[in-house]
């Protein structure tokens, strides 16, 4: 499976408390929105099942779901369609489809809406090959309104037209990582952090001079594990409550990401022994895995 597929699967498996806001994002970014029906197509069965479960929970209706060789299509018609349009202040007879931010009064509602939009219309590249996330819609005015909404919530999406579709996209790794946390894909975000560290260490390693007996691969592997552990402790709010010696160890490692253990000892100006520093780095990894 692709990184994008796995990211959507991760979101779908998480408990969703803001079902109404999430469904709004899924509906507004549907493939087809018309007088007689709404259609949403996805290759990800987890997305389709979540869509139907939330509709059933909120309104007691179900989508009609059909399956082709590589995709699933969910269709909503009749009274169920009227109910959804009324709930989300949508007028399918209007020339332009609009987004109503008043339906999302809290930041948690906003993030749930963004999750829903990503599930049905979004894509994201594997971070080992690049950093790119996007949302796609057929509706020009709505895309502009959602773009402003995203920008207001700290996600600097840009827009471009691609084959009659309106695409909202992010490219910077920092913002793509932030986007993953916003949509609740924490494991995907950690994978992105891992990829960034690996790339940086590869670049650093390429600049190192060859040394007799220097095992680059082993050093890189240890450094990656240590840096990921430190990043995880920071992301989960546990870094600031670490003992002073562990914080100093983490600072030393983050300041010299590609350094070997011996180099770190030397850079510490005698503050740490090799055994002591190794023990503290292993402790950081151990704490991050709890």
C-alpha positions, 0 to 999 in steps of 0.5 A: 500500500502507498503512504497516502493509503496508510495515512487515510487508514490510520485516520479511519481507525482512530476514534472520531468525536467530531463526526458532524464536522468530519462529515461536512468535509467529506461531503463538501469535497465530494466528487459530484454534488448535484440536485439529485445526488452526491457521489464520493469515489475512493480506492480506500474501503476504510474511507467509504466505510467510515463515511457510511458509518458516520452518516448512519450514526448522525442521521440514520441513513446509509449511502448506496455503495457500489464497487468496481475493480479498483474503487468504491463509490458511495451515492446519496439520494432522496430524503437522505440527500435533502437532510444532509443539504439542510444540515450543512446549509448547502444549496445544490441549485446555486451556481456556486458551491460555498463553504460555511465556516460558521458550522465549525465553531471550534478549532477541533471542529475545524481540524475534523473538517480538514480530516474529512476533506483529506479523506475523500479528496486529498493525497500526500506523497511518500516523504522519502521521495518528497513533501507534497500534500493536496486537496482537490475539488471541482468548485472554484469559489468553495476552494478559495473559501476553504483556502482562506480558512486553512490559512487562518488555521496556520496551514499556508495552502496555495492553489493551482488549477489542474485539468479543470480541478482546483487544487490546494497544496502544501510543499514545505516539509514543516507544513506537511508535517504540521498538516499530518498532526492536524488531521490526526495522522500522528504515525504518518507524521513520525514517518515524515520526521524519520524521513527528514532525519534520514535524508539529513544524515545521508547528506551529512554522511556524504560530506564526511571524510573516509576514516579507517574503521568508521562504520557509517551505516551503524552510526547513522542507524544509532543516530536516527533512532536517538533523534527520532526518540528525542523528537517524539519526546518533544512532540508528546510534551515529555521533553521538558520534564526530563532530568537535566542530564538527559536534556543535556544529552538530547541537546548534544545529539540534536546539535551534532546529528551525524556525530559518532558516540566518540565524537559526542564524548569529545564535543561534550568537553569531558562532561560525559564518559563514553559509557555514560553518554551511551547509557543516557542516549539509550534511556531517551530511546526507552522513554520515547517508546513508553 
